[in-house]
Amino acid sequence: MDNNQNALAKLHEVVTKGNSGAIVLSSNPTADATAAACALYLGLTKMSKSLTLACSGKPQFDLVGTDKIQNNLVGSGDNLVISFPYTEGSIDKVDYNIQGNSFNLIVAPRQGFPKLDPQQVKYNYTGGTVDFIITLDAPNLNSLGNIYSDNQNQFIGHDIINVDRHLTNAFFGTVNFVNKTASSISELVLSILQNLQIEMDRDMATNLYAGVSSATNNFTSYSVNADTFEHIAALLRMGAVKKVLRKPDMGFQSRPNREYQPSQNNPKPIENVEKEKQPQDWLKPKIFRAAASGDLG
């Protein structure tokens, strides 16, 4: 059994025995990686897996499943998260009290700012755990951006399935399905879905077709080989619709994770040093607990 077949066998074992997992993209994913991640997400949900599809950035490609991408590693759990649009300095204080059997959270706007629109309030849960993590198109864990740096404990003690084709891949996973000669991540994911014997539908096939097409410059790159065309033929037989992905309009401000990376010689960016001279918390909401349980004011 060659290395790829051995990796697929281990991958099959890990995914089959696990109940919950996360599929994580690199911080600035390509169209190919995004297409592959969405197809894998759609496929594993058919196995009744509880899944999170995560990325530090927010890919804007026109693919089925991109609406499921979030910037948290785990979307389930016991901790209720209440979120709403926020402008720096717009909230004066956050208070709470208990009135009878009701817990009241009070968000007071700062003078001159509009009050919170209830229609914009969203709720979800965090604090859950995962049985396995699948990384796509990531040569190392740091390339996952904030998803890794903010959740390093979640990566400890769990199976990590590393799916990649980078020449510089660090083989950091407990399972490493790495093929450095593959022309696309989408082809690797197709092999995974076939190995798991997941029935492919049109959406999954169309995503993967678009991913291969994007990665190979419409099948003209030097990495294209006979296997590539065999994979494309299989996807077309599965109902794939030929689709060209347009690159999103990414201005400088919208490029994800272009943050300053400190070093020993230059531990802080100069703008942060300047900011430290000024109080940093005067615009932030102040948290209080009401003195009287019945007072909502």
N, C-alpha and C positions, 0 to 999 in steps of 0.2 A: 504494500500500500504506500503510495507516494505521500509527500508531506501535505499536499492539498486535500487528498482524500482522507488522510488521518485527521486533519483539522476539521473537515466537514463532519466526520464521525463524532468527534468530541463536541462540536457545536450542536449537533443533533441531540446528544445526550443532555447537555446543559439546558437547552431551550425546552426540551420535552419535560424534564423534571421540575423546572421552575414555573411558578404561577404568575409572577410579576417581573417586569423588566423595563429597561429604558433604552431607547435608541438615541444616541447622541452624535450630533454633527460637529465638525470643526467650526471654529468661530466665524469664519467667512466662507461658507460652503459654495462649491460649484453647482451648476445646474445638474450635472451628472450625480453628484453626491446627494443632492436634495431629492432628485427623482428616485434614487435608490432607497433612500431612507423612508420616503412616503410609501413606496411599493412594499417594503419590508414591514412597515407598520400595518398596512392594510392586510398583508398576508398573515402576520402573527395574531392579529385580532380574530382571524378565522379559527385560530387554535384556542380561542377563549382565554388568551393571555391578557392580563391587566398591564397596559403599556403606557409609557410616557414617551413622547417624541420631543426632543429638546435640542436647542441651539442657542448660543449666546447672542447671535444676531437674529434677524428675522428675514429669511429668504422670501423674495417676492415673485418667484417663478410661478407661472400658470400651470400648476400640477394638482392632481387630486390628492388631498391629504395635507397640503401646506397649512390649512386652517387649524390643524391639530398641533402644529409646532408651538412650543412654549419655551420660556426661558428659565424654567425650573426643572431640576433633575427628577423630582418626584411630584406628581400631581395629586396623589391620594394621601390619606392620613387622617389624623384626628384633629389637627389644628385648623380652625376656621380662619381664613384670610379674607378681609373686607378691603377691596381696592376700588379706587376711583381716580379720575384725572386730577393731577396736582400741579400747580404752578408755584415755584419757589416764593415763599413769603405769604401765600394766600390763606393759610390757616393760622389762627391766633392761638388756639389751644384745643386739646382733646381731653375730654372729661368722661367720667362714667359714674353711674350709681345703680343701686338696686331698688326697684320700686315694686313691692309685693313679690310676685314670682317672675318679674321681668328684669333683665339686665339691660340697661340703657347706655349706649355709647353716644356721646355728644361731641360733635365736631363743630367748633365755632369758627366762622370765617373772620379774617382780619378786616378791619374797617376799610372800605373802598373796594373789596373783592366780592364777587357774587357768592351767594350761598350754594351749597352742594346740591346738585340735581340728582334726586333719587333714581332717575332713569339710567344714570351712568354708574351706579354702584354695582359691583360684581362680587361674587362670592365663590371661593373654592377652598380646597383643603390641602394642607401640606403636612410634613412630618412622617410620611410613610416610608417604607423601605422597599428595596427591590432584591430579587433573587439573582438577576444577571444584568449586565450592562453591555450593550453592543455599540462600539464606536465605529464610525464610518469616515473614511478618507482623512484619518488623523495619524500623522507619523509618530506623535507622542502625545501624552496626556495634556501637556501644557497647551497644545494647539486647540484644545476644547474651550479655551478662554475661561470666562467666569463660571461656566458650568462645572469645571474641575476645580478652579482655585477657591470657589465658595463652598464646595461640597466634597473636599478631599476625603473626609471620613466615610462617605458613602462608597468610595471606591476601594476601601480597605475591607478585606474579608468577603468580597463578592466576586463571582466569576465575571471576568471582563473578556468579551469576544472582540478581538481586534481585526477589523475587516479593512484592508487597505491595499494600495498598489504603489505607494511612494518608494522610491529607491532608498530613502533614508529612514524607513520605518524602524522603530526601536524594538519591535517584538515585545511589547510591554504587557500583552494580555495573558490570561491563563489559557486562552485559545487564540491562536494567531492564524487567521485565514488571510494570508498575505501573498498576493501574486504580483510580482513587480513587472511582469510582462503583459499583464492584462491591459486591454485598451480602455476599460472603463470600470468604475465601481458598480455600475448597473449590471454588468455581466456577472460580477462576483455575487451580487444579490440574487440574480436569476438562478445561479447554481445552488445558493442556499435554499431558496424557495422550492426548487425541484427536489433537493435532498430531503427536505422536510415533508415532501409529498403534499404540499399545499396547492389546492386547485387555483389556477390563475384565472382572474377575470379580466375584462377589457380595460378597466382603469389601471390595474397593476401592470398589464402588458404595455399599455400606452405610455405610462410613466417611464418604464424601463427602456422602451424604444427611444423616447425623447432624450433620456439620459445618455444612451450610447451614441446617438446622433450628435448631441452637443459635445461629448468628450472627444469625438473623433473628427470634428469639423465636417459633419455629414459624410462620415465613412471615408475620408480622404487622408487621414493622418498616417504616419509611418507605422504606428502601433497596430493598425488594422490587419487582421490575418484571416485565415479560413474559419477559425473558431468564431470570430466576430460575426461573419455572415451567417454562420449556422445558428448563432444565437438570435440574430435579427429574423431569420426565417421562422424560427420557433415562436418568437413573439408575435409575428404577423399571423401565424396560424392560430395563436391564442386570442386573436381579435384586436391586436394593437392598431390604433389609429395613427397614421403618420402625422407627426406633429413637430414643428420647429419651435424651440424655446427662444424667446427674445430675452436678451440681457436686460435686467431692470435698470432704470435710470438711477444710478447711485451717485449722488453728489457727495462732496467732501463731508458734509455734516452727517450724512446718513450711513457712512461706511462704519460697520460695526467693529468694535474692539481694536481701534487704532490708538490704544491708550499708551501712555508713557510707561516704559519698562525700566525700573530703576536698576542701577548697577552699583558695585562697591565704590567706584570712583565718583559716581554722580547719583547718590541715593534718592534725591528728590528733584523733581522739575522745579525750575526757578519760580514759576508762577505759584506753586504750592508754598514755597518758602515765604513769598510775599504775602500770601493769604494768611499764614500763621501769625502775622503781626496784628491781624484784626480778629475780633471775636467772631467765632464761626457759628454760634448757635442762636443768634438773635432773631434769625428768620424762621427757625424751626418751631414746630408746634410745641406748646408746653403741655405736659401731662399732669392732670390733677385727679384726685379722688374727691368726690363731693362729700362734704361733712355730714349732711343730712340725707338720709336715704330717700326722702320724698321730694327733695329739691332738684328740679330739672334746670333751674336757672343757672 
